[in-house]
Amino acid sequence: MTPQEFAPGLVVRNFTPPLNLADFRLIAFDMDSTLINIECVDEIADAAGRKEEVAAITEAAMRGEITDYKQSLRERVALLRGVTVADMEQVYTTRLQINPGAAELVAACKAAGLKVLLVSGGFTFFTDRVRDTLGIDFTRSNVLEVESGPNCGQLTGRLVDQPWGDICDGAEKRKMLLETCAALGISPKQAIAMGDGANDLPMMGVAGLSVAYHAKPAVREQAMVAINSGGLDRLLEVLR
């Protein structure tokens, strides 16, 4: 694929902009470092004094250097044992910010008739709030197990199995995008998928338009659109 700088900090591959936004019916977003400014698992780990250790695993996983995402997430979550729900609330209120242009892009997509999907290797504690803030239609993410009894309100260091499976990894993101397309009666080619890490590549690979946002090198190199500077709404420069 030959990249072309369409505008400063905005690279396109294999198509000539602009595309018609209304030709798409679904947009799927990653959350951590895409819709929001942080990697939630790293910031939760800070409360346990393990941020450096956890962040190193996260970085390797996002760069594609760790191929077993599920195992890497289990390892990171195990290090969160003893962190409290109050600690997570603190992360949400003091560290988490919606990234620039996210609200504008979601609003433009909804105005054009697209549905909005959030698929995250992160946690429902945060995805549910981001969903409500931005008016997102569908979500899939992971559930952190919380102790009951004497240690009520503390994380156990484990994840809770859900009806669809155990962990939302790259394969699950792809599956959820395809399932949502099927439920909407549309082709995956009518979907846009946007992310920053290696675990976003499976869903980006089946979407009609793949978008890398301030992404890891392997993701930038495979995406049809790479936003390397500015906000998420820069996508609207190539979609009219």
N, C-alpha and C positions, 0 to 999 in steps of 0.2 A: 504494500500500500504506500503510495506516494503522498507525503504530507504537504499541505499548502497552508501558509499563514494567511488566513482570511482577513484578520485584523490583528493588531498587537496583542499578544497573549491569547489568541484564539486560532487554533489549528484545525483544519478539516481534512478528511481523507475520503476519497472514492465517491464524492458527490459535489455538485455545484450549488451552493446556496443562492437564494433562500429556498427552503422547503416550506410547504404549507402546513402550519400547525394543525389545522382542522382535518388533515388527512390522517392524523393519529387519534387513537381513542383511549390510550392509557399511557401514563408516565409512572415509572417505578423508580424510587429513590432508595439508596442506602442512607443510613442516618449518621453514624459517627464519622466526623471529618468530611461529611458531604452536606447534609441538611443542618448539622450542628458543628460547633467549633472544636469539640473535644472527642477523645476516645473515653467513653464513660468508664470502662473497666479499669483504665489506668488511674483515673481520678478517684474512683472508689478505693483502689488499692493504696492510694496516698494516706487514707484514714487508718490503714493497717501498717503503715510504714514500709510498704512493699512496692511503691510506685515504680522505682527504677527497674526492679526485677520483672514486674508485670509488663511495663512499657517496652522492654526489650523483646519480650515474646510477641507482643502485639505488632511491633514494627516488623519483625521477621515474618510474621504471618501475612501482614498486609503487602509486603514486598514479594510474597510468593516463595520465600525461602523455607517456610514450614508448609509442607503439603497437606498434613492432616490437621485441618482447622478445628475439627471437633476436639481432638486430643489437646490441642493448644489452648482451646477455651476452657476445657475441664481443668487444666493445670492452672490457668489464671484464676478461675473461679475458686479453686481450692485454697488459693492464697488470700481470698477475701473472708475466710471464716472469722467470725467475731465482729466484723464490721456491722454497724447498726443501721436500721432504716433511717434513723435521724441523720447519720453520716451521709447517706444517699440523698436525703432531702437537702442537706447542705451543699452537696455537689450540684444538685439541680438549681438551687436558688442563687449560688454565688459563682459558679464556674460555667454552667451550660448557657450558651447563647445560640440563637438561630442564626445561621450564616447569612451574610449579605445577599440580597436578591432572592432568597428562598421564598418568602411570602409573595413577592411579586411574580415569580415564575409559577408558583402553584395557582395563584389567582388567574393568571393569563391562561393557563392550561384548562382550568375549570370553566372559564368564560368561553373557551373554544369547544367545550363539550367533552373534554377528557376526564376520565376517572383517575384518581391518584392512589398509588400503592406505596407503602413504606415497608421494606424488607430489610431486617437488620440482624446482624450477629450479636447485637447488644440486647438490652433487657427491657421488658414491658414497663418497668417502673418509669423509664424515660420515654419509650416509644409511645405509650398511651398519652402522655402529656404533649409531646410534639404533634401527635395526631390531632389532638383537640385544639392546639394552638393554631395549626395551619389548615384545619378543615380537611384532613386526609380521609379518604374513603375506606381503605383496607390496610391492615398491618399484619406482619408476622415477625415475631422476635422471641427471645428466650425468657424464661421465668426463673428468677433466683429463689431458691428455697429459703424460707425464714423459719427460725426456731420457734417452737411453742414451749410452754412450760417455763421453767426457771430462767431460761435464756431468751425469753420472748422478745422478738424484735431484732435479733441478731441473725446474720447470714450463717448458714450451715456449711458453706463452701461447696454446695451442690446445686445442680439445676433440676427443675421439675419437668418430667416428661409431659408432653402435651398430646392431644388426640392425633395430630399430624406427624408426630415424631419426637425426637429428643432434642436436637440442636439445629438452629437455623444457620446452616453453613452455605457455601457457594451452591452446592447441589440443590439445597432446599430453596434458596432464592430463585434459582432457575425454575424449579418445580412450581413455586407459588406464582411466578409471573405467567407461566403457561396455563396454570389452573385458572387464574383470574381472567386471562384472555378467553379461555374456553367458556367460562361463566358469563362473560360479556358478549359472547358470540362473535369475537373478532379474531383476526390472524395475529400471531406474534409480530409480524411485520408492521402492524399498526400500533406497536408499543415502542416507547422510548425507555431506555434503562440508563441510569445515571449513578456513578459510584467513583470510589477512589482507590480501592484495594483489590488484591488478587482474588478475594472471595466474591467480588462483584463480576468478575469476568464471565462465569457461566451464564448469568442472566443477560449480560451485555451481548453475549455471543448469539443469542436467539432473538434479540429485539431488532426491530427495523432500523432503529437509530441508537447507537451506543455513545454515551457521553462520559468523558473522564473529567472530574472536577478536582483541580489541584492534586493530581493523583500520583501514585507511585509510577516509576518509569515503565514497568511492564504493562500497566493499564493505559497510560498515555499512548504507548506505541501501538495498541490494538484498537483504540476507540476511533470512531468516525469523527467525533468532535472532541477536542481537548481544550478545556478552559483552564489556562495556566495563570491567569491574573484576573482580578475582578470578581464579581459575584455570580451566583448561579443564574441570574436573569440574563447573563450574557448569551445564554442559549437562544434567547429571543432575537439575537442578531442574525441567526441562521434559520430561524423559524418565523414565518410571518403569518 
